[in-house]
Amino acid sequence: MIDGVKLIPLVQHCDDRGRVMEIMRKDDPHFPGFGQAYFSSIYPGVIKAWHAHHKQTDCISVIYGMAKIGFFDDRPGSPTKGKTHAIVVGEHHRVLLQIPPGVFHGFKAISPNEVLLINLPSEPYNRKNPDEIRRPWNDPGIKFDWDTQFR
């Protein structure tokens, strides 16, 4: 795993009425603060990558479908600088991914249906000056294979 990225298991509580799953609470030890809540989707086979933030911590959970999440650490001084990592998460692996500033990340839908994720980032989106660093999904400086990479 990339240094500073947290994988927090989530638990669904099910009964004869349905189910409920807490994603994050302000009294959780890993709560980084609240900026906003939003959902995003990824169509089957589509890759949405790469992006990172200067100060924002992302707190992401895939709530529908399955996705491969890729990580690339480009932070100066990080013990995992230059490393990549992949994880598959979603309906069959319920987790909260906490991604610190400076860690590039991206998504590929690997289920036959659209993937829905929720993000509870630590900062609100600044429309006039977005806290985003972007690189192309196939950036040759990031040694990551979206079709086969698992580490």
N, C-alpha and C positions, 0 to 999 in steps of 0.2 A: 504494500500500500504506500501511497505517497505520504510523506511526513505532513502531519497536521490534518489530513482528511480523516474524518470520523465516520464509521459505519455503525449506526445505532439500530439494533433490532427493534421492530415494532410488533405489537401483539394485537390481533383482532379478537374481539369478544363477540361470540355468535350465540344466538338463541333462536327460538321459533319465530321471532319477529323480524330478524335480520341481523345486522352486525354493526359494530362501531370500532373505530381504531383511532386512538390519539396519535397525532403526529409530533406535536411539540407543545410544551407548556412553559410559561414564563418562570416556573419554579424548577425546571429541569436544570441539572448542573451544566449542560451543554448549551443552554439558551444564550445566543449571542446578542440579543436585542431584536426589536421588531421594526422593520421598515415598511413592509407591505406584504400582501398575499396575492399571488396570481397563479393561474394555471397556464400551461403551454401544452401543445400537442406535437406529435411527430408522426407523419404518415409512414406506412409500412415501407421498409427499405431505405428511407430517407436518413441522411446524416446531417445533423445540426452541430457543427463544430467549426472552429475552436473559439472559446472566449474565456476571459478571466477578468478579474476586477482588481482595482488598486486598493480599495478599503472594504468592500462588501464581502460578507460571508454568506454563501448560499446554503440553504437548508432545504433539500429536495427529496421528495418521495414520489415514486411512480405509483399512481393509484389505479391505472387501468392499462392492461397490456404488459408487454415485457420489452425491456430496452437494455442495450449494451451501453454502459457509460465508460467513456475513455478519459483518462487523466494524463496530463503532462506537466511536470514541475520545471518551471523556468525561473525560479526565485534564486537570486544571488545568495550564496551562503547556506542554502538548504542542504541537509544531508542527502536528499533524494533529487537534487538538481540534475536535470537531463533525463530522468527516469520517466517511464510511462507505466500505466497500470490500466487494467480493464476489469469491469465487474458487470454481471448481469443481475438486474433487479426488476421488480414489478410484482404482479399478482401472486407469483409463486415464490417470491423472496422479498418480503415486506421489510424495508429498512428506511431510515432517514439518513441521507448522505449530507454531511456537513463539510463544505468545501471552503477552505480559507482563501483570503485574498492572494492573488499571484499564481494560483494553480489553474492552469487551463483545463477546461473540461468540455465534453461534447456528448452527443446522444445519437444512437441509431436504433430505430424501431426494429425489433427482430420478431415480433409477433405478427400474425396475419391481419391484425386490426390496428387502427390508430392507437397510439400510446398517449395517455394523459398523465401529466405530472403536475404536482403542486410545488411551488417554491415559496418559502417564507424567509426572504432575505433580511439581513440585518439593517439594510439601508433602503430608503425609498428611491425609486428610479428618478433621476434628474433628467428631465427631457431636454434641457438646454445644454447640459454638460454631462452626458452619460459616463458612468464609472465602468467603462468597458474597454478591454483590449481584445482585438479580434485577429485571428489568423485563419487562413483557408483550411477546410477540412482535410485537404491532401497536402498540407505544407510539408515540403521535403525536409525541413529542419526538425520535424517531429516524426520520429521513427515509430509509426503506429499503423497497424493493418486492421482496418475496420472489419474485415471479413474473417480473420483468423486469430487475431491477437488475444491471448489470455495469459496473464502472468500472475 
